Amino acid sequence: MKGMYPEHMLRAASACVQLILREEWGFEGMVTSDWYTHGMQAAEIKAGNDVKMGCGTPEDTLRRIDVGELDPQAVRKSAERVLRMILRLS
């Protein structure tokens, strides 16, 4: 995933979502991207984004899992947060 995002942007996004939002503030809900962001979905999942709006790349995300660039557990955690939100709202 190197080269798609500057490394400092990935660290900043992850710090905002994982460290501040989830750990410091205790947020347990779902995080979603803005519509039609053109960043790499796998990198966004790593940073803690749960739903990519408008232009996701599931084939690339699955390929990155297969080659070991994305931990399947990160995808499972995102799916869990999305499903938890659906159950709370239904």
N, CA and C atoms as a LAMMPS dump frame, in Angstrom:
ITEM: TIMESTEP
0
ITEM: NUMBER OF ATOMS
270
ITEM: BOX BOUNDS ff ff ff
-5.0000000000000000e+02 5.0000000000000000e+02
-5.0000000000000000e+02 5.0000000000000000e+02
-5.0000000000000000e+02 5.0000000000000000e+02
ITEM: ATOMS id mol type element x y z
1 1 1 N 0.813 -1.182 0
2 1 2 C 0 0 0
3 1 3 C 0.862 1.253 0
4 2 1 N 2.143 1.056 0.122
5 2 2 C 3.012 2.219 0.078
6 2 3 C 2.889 2.893 -1.276
7 3 1 N 2.968 4.202 -1.257
8 3 2 C 2.883 4.956 -2.488
9 3 3 C 1.485 5.464 -2.794
10 4 1 N 0.459 4.798 -2.271
11 4 2 C -0.91 5.232 -2.521
12 4 3 C -1.272 6.416 -1.621
13 5 1 N -0.794 6.401 -0.412
14 5 2 C -1 7.475 0.545
15 5 3 C 0.363 7.815 1.123
16 6 1 N 0.629 9.086 1.382
17 6 2 C 1.853 9.376 2.138
18 6 3 C 1.75 8.706 3.512
19 7 1 N 2.842 8.169 3.965
20 7 2 C 2.848 7.417 5.229
21 7 3 C 2.311 8.257 6.391
22 8 1 N 2.636 9.534 6.427
23 8 2 C 2.173 10.371 7.54
24 8 3 C 0.651 10.523 7.531
25 9 1 N 0.013 10.458 6.355
26 9 2 C -1.452 10.563 6.287
27 9 3 C -2.101 9.31 6.865
28 10 1 N -1.527 8.142 6.572
29 10 2 C -2.066 6.894 7.124
30 10 3 C -1.931 6.876 8.642
31 11 1 N -0.791 7.312 9.142
32 11 2 C -0.595 7.348 10.599
33 11 3 C -1.566 8.327 11.244
34 12 1 N -1.771 9.474 10.598
35 12 2 C -2.674 10.485 11.159
36 12 3 C -4.109 9.983 11.177
37 13 1 N -4.55 9.36 10.081
38 13 2 C -5.923 8.844 10.018
39 13 3 C -6.13 7.759 11.066
40 14 1 N -5.171 6.867 11.172
41 14 2 C -5.274 5.793 12.154
42 14 3 C -5.272 6.355 13.568
43 15 1 N -4.433 7.343 13.818
44 15 2 C -4.379 7.95 15.151
45 15 3 C -5.702 8.609 15.493
46 16 1 N -6.302 9.297 14.526
47 16 2 C -7.581 9.965 14.782
48 16 3 C -8.673 8.961 15.106
49 17 1 N -8.767 7.914 14.304
50 17 2 C -9.861 6.958 14.486
51 17 3 C -9.574 5.994 15.624
52 18 1 N -8.421 5.344 15.594
53 18 2 C -8.142 4.293 16.569
54 18 3 C -7.793 4.855 17.952
55 19 1 N -6.861 5.789 17.991
56 19 2 C -6.385 6.262 19.295
57 19 3 C -7.327 7.274 19.94
58 20 1 N -7.743 8.266 19.186
59 20 2 C -8.571 9.316 19.786
60 20 3 C -10.029 8.892 19.858
61 21 1 N -10.629 8.613 18.717
62 21 2 C -12.064 8.315 18.672
63 21 3 C -12.423 7.062 19.476
64 22 1 N -11.729 5.968 19.219
65 22 2 C -12.11 4.698 19.851
66 22 3 C -11.527 4.538 21.256
67 23 1 N -10.226 4.752 21.408
68 23 2 C -9.612 4.497 22.713
69 23 3 C -9.838 5.64 23.702
70 24 1 N -9.475 6.865 23.317
71 24 2 C -9.575 7.98 24.256
72 24 3 C -11.024 8.362 24.548
73 25 1 N -11.856 8.457 23.496
74 25 2 C -13.243 8.88 23.684
75 25 3 C -14.198 7.712 23.916
76 26 1 N -13.744 6.475 23.688
77 26 2 C -14.578 5.306 23.928
78 26 3 C -15.667 5.058 22.904
79 27 1 N -15.537 5.639 21.715
80 27 2 C -16.546 5.449 20.67
81 27 3 C -16.521 4.014 20.172
82 28 1 N -17.674 3.36 20.173
83 28 2 C -17.765 1.961 19.744
84 28 3 C -18.546 1.807 18.45
85 29 1 N -18.978 2.905 17.865
86 29 2 C -19.817 2.838 16.668
87 29 3 C -19.043 2.685 15.378
88 30 1 N -19.76 2.855 14.303
89 30 2 C -19.253 2.689 12.953
90 30 3 C -18.676 4.002 12.434
91 31 1 N -17.588 3.908 11.694
92 31 2 C -16.975 5.067 11.044
93 31 3 C -17.133 4.885 9.544
94 32 1 N -17.53 5.946 8.863
95 32 2 C -17.728 5.867 7.418
96 32 3 C -16.974 6.981 6.709
97 33 1 N -16.6 6.72 5.473
98 33 2 C -15.91 7.731 4.676
99 33 3 C -16.9 8.743 4.126
100 34 1 N -16.369 9.82 3.622
101 34 2 C -17.166 10.773 2.87
102 34 3 C -17.518 10.104 1.53
103 35 1 N -18.527 10.598 0.843
104 35 2 C -18.91 10.023 -0.446
105 35 3 C -17.808 10.223 -1.474
106 36 1 N -17.546 9.173 -2.203
107 36 2 C -16.623 9.17 -3.341
108 36 3 C -15.21 9.597 -2.997
109 37 1 N -14.737 9.164 -1.846
110 37 2 C -13.309 9.325 -1.586
111 37 3 C -12.603 8.335 -2.5
112 38 1 N -11.488 8.697 -3.02
113 38 2 C -10.808 7.817 -3.972
114 38 3 C -9.555 7.192 -3.385
115 39 1 N -9.51 7.141 -2.059
116 39 2 C -8.4 6.467 -1.406
117 39 3 C -8.566 4.964 -1.493
118 40 1 N -7.5 4.247 -1.19
119 40 2 C -7.521 2.797 -1.247
120 40 3 C -8.309 2.246 -0.055
121 41 1 N -9.292 1.428 -0.332
122 41 2 C -10.176 0.911 0.704
123 41 3 C -9.416 0.112 1.756
124 42 1 N -8.455 -0.691 1.343
125 42 2 C -7.702 -1.499 2.306
126 42 3 C -6.956 -0.61 3.301
127 43 1 N -6.395 0.483 2.826
128 43 2 C -5.696 1.412 3.721
129 43 3 C -6.678 2.081 4.67
130 44 1 N -7.858 2.381 4.177
131 44 2 C -8.874 3.005 5.026
132 44 3 C -9.351 2.036 6.104
133 45 1 N -9.479 0.765 5.757
134 45 2 C -9.862 -0.246 6.753
135 45 3 C -8.789 -0.322 7.832
136 46 1 N -7.533 -0.34 7.407
137 46 2 C -6.431 -0.368 8.375
138 46 3 C -6.479 0.829 9.309
139 47 1 N -6.887 1.97 8.791
140 47 2 C -6.95 3.18 9.603
141 47 3 C -8.17 3.214 10.514
142 48 1 N -9.119 2.283 10.314
143 48 2 C -10.278 2.202 11.188
144 48 3 C -11.599 2.601 10.561
145 49 1 N -11.599 2.871 9.252
146 49 2 C -12.848 3.191 8.566
147 49 3 C -13.63 1.897 8.333
148 50 1 N -14.922 1.928 8.606
149 50 2 C -15.741 0.718 8.488
150 50 3 C -16.512 0.616 7.183
151 51 1 N -16.979 1.734 6.645
152 51 2 C -17.792 1.714 5.425
153 51 3 C -17.238 2.736 4.442
154 52 1 N -16.988 2.287 3.234
155 52 2 C -16.528 3.169 2.159
156 52 3 C -17.731 3.517 1.307
157 53 1 N -18.057 4.785 1.263
158 53 2 C -19.262 5.216 0.557
159 53 3 C -18.98 5.525 -0.916
160 54 1 N -19.766 4.917 -1.765
161 54 2 C -19.782 5.301 -3.17
162 54 3 C -18.806 4.618 -4.097
163 55 1 N -17.598 4.346 -3.653
164 55 2 C -16.631 3.811 -4.628
165 55 3 C -15.638 2.857 -3.963
166 56 1 N -16.147 1.845 -3.319
167 56 2 C -15.283 0.849 -2.709
168 56 3 C -14.631 -0.047 -3.746
169 57 1 N -13.618 -0.768 -3.313
170 57 2 C -12.882 -1.672 -4.201
171 57 3 C -12.782 -3.053 -3.554
172 58 1 N -13.896 -3.785 -3.491
173 58 2 C -13.864 -5.07 -2.784
174 58 3 C -12.891 -6.077 -3.384
175 59 1 N -12.733 -6.082 -4.695
176 59 2 C -11.814 -7.043 -5.317
177 59 3 C -10.382 -6.77 -4.868
178 60 1 N -9.995 -5.487 -4.839
179 60 2 C -8.651 -5.131 -4.401
180 60 3 C -8.473 -5.433 -2.915
181 61 1 N -9.501 -5.181 -2.132
182 61 2 C -9.428 -5.466 -0.701
183 61 3 C -9.222 -6.961 -0.471
184 62 1 N -9.969 -7.798 -1.172
185 62 2 C -9.799 -9.252 -1.036
186 62 3 C -8.411 -9.692 -1.481
187 63 1 N -7.91 -9.102 -2.555
188 63 2 C -6.562 -9.445 -3.034
189 63 3 C -5.518 -9.075 -1.979
190 64 1 N -5.687 -7.924 -1.338
191 64 2 C -4.724 -7.491 -0.319
192 64 3 C -4.774 -8.387 0.924
193 65 1 N -5.944 -8.937 1.217
194 65 2 C -6.026 -9.937 2.288
195 65 3 C -5.253 -11.181 1.867
196 66 1 N -5.486 -11.626 0.639
197 66 2 C -4.83 -12.844 0.135
198 66 3 C -3.309 -12.752 0.128
199 67 1 N -2.762 -11.571 -0.159
200 67 2 C -1.302 -11.424 -0.226
201 67 3 C -0.703 -10.961 1.107
202 68 1 N -1.545 -10.834 2.131
203 68 2 C -1.053 -10.507 3.465
204 68 3 C -0.851 -9.029 3.743
205 69 1 N -1.37 -8.161 2.9
206 69 2 C -1.231 -6.714 3.127
207 69 3 C -2.333 -6.155 4.027
208 70 1 N -3.385 -6.927 4.229
209 70 2 C -4.49 -6.492 5.087
210 70 3 C -4.899 -7.664 5.969
211 71 1 N -4.924 -7.43 7.251
212 71 2 C -5.301 -8.46 8.216
213 71 3 C -6.809 -8.707 8.127
214 72 1 N -7.218 -9.953 7.895
215 72 2 C -8.657 -10.241 7.837
216 72 3 C -9.395 -9.845 9.109
217 73 1 N -8.68 -9.824 10.234
218 73 2 C -9.307 -9.436 11.497
219 73 3 C -9.775 -7.977 11.453
220 74 1 N -9.057 -7.124 10.733
221 74 2 C -9.476 -5.718 10.606
222 74 3 C -10.802 -5.63 9.857
223 75 1 N -10.975 -6.473 8.847
224 75 2 C -12.232 -6.501 8.087
225 75 3 C -13.349 -7.054 8.96
226 76 1 N -13.065 -8.092 9.721
227 76 2 C -14.071 -8.671 10.625
228 76 3 C -14.536 -7.644 11.66
229 77 1 N -13.593 -6.888 12.211
230 77 2 C -13.959 -5.884 13.21
231 77 3 C -14.837 -4.8 12.598
232 78 1 N -14.517 -4.398 11.364
233 78 2 C -15.354 -3.407 10.68
234 78 3 C -16.748 -3.961 10.448
235 79 1 N -16.822 -5.197 9.981
236 79 2 C -18.127 -5.822 9.725
237 79 3 C -18.927 -5.938 11.021
238 80 1 N -18.246 -6.282 12.101
239 80 2 C -18.92 -6.391 13.401
240 80 3 C -19.524 -5.054 13.828
241 81 1 N -18.774 -3.977 13.648
242 81 2 C -19.294 -2.662 14.026
243 81 3 C -20.493 -2.272 13.171
244 82 1 N -20.431 -2.583 11.88
245 82 2 C -21.559 -2.269 10.986
246 82 3 C -22.786 -3.075 11.392
247 83 1 N -22.609 -4.37 11.62
248 83 2 C -23.743 -5.219 12.001
249 83 3 C -24.318 -4.818 13.357
250 84 1 N -23.442 -4.439 14.285
251 84 2 C -23.925 -3.979 15.596
252 84 3 C -24.795 -2.739 15.445
253 85 1 N -24.379 -1.826 14.56
254 85 2 C -25.169 -0.621 14.329
255 85 3 C -26.529 -0.971 13.721
256 86 1 N -26.547 -1.874 12.763
257 86 2 C -27.795 -2.296 12.133
258 86 3 C -28.74 -2.888 13.174
259 87 1 N -28.22 -3.733 14.043
260 87 2 C -29.052 -4.353 15.072
261 87 3 C -29.578 -3.329 16.075
262 88 1 N -28.766 -2.349 16.403
263 88 2 C -29.219 -1.303 17.334
264 88 3 C -30.309 -0.449 16.725
265 89 1 N -30.26 -0.24 15.432
266 89 2 C -31.226 0.629 14.765
267 89 3 C -32.489 -0.081 14.319
268 90 1 N -32.481 -1.404 14.323
269 90 2 C -33.666 -2.13 13.829
270 90 3 C -34.647 -2.456 14.928
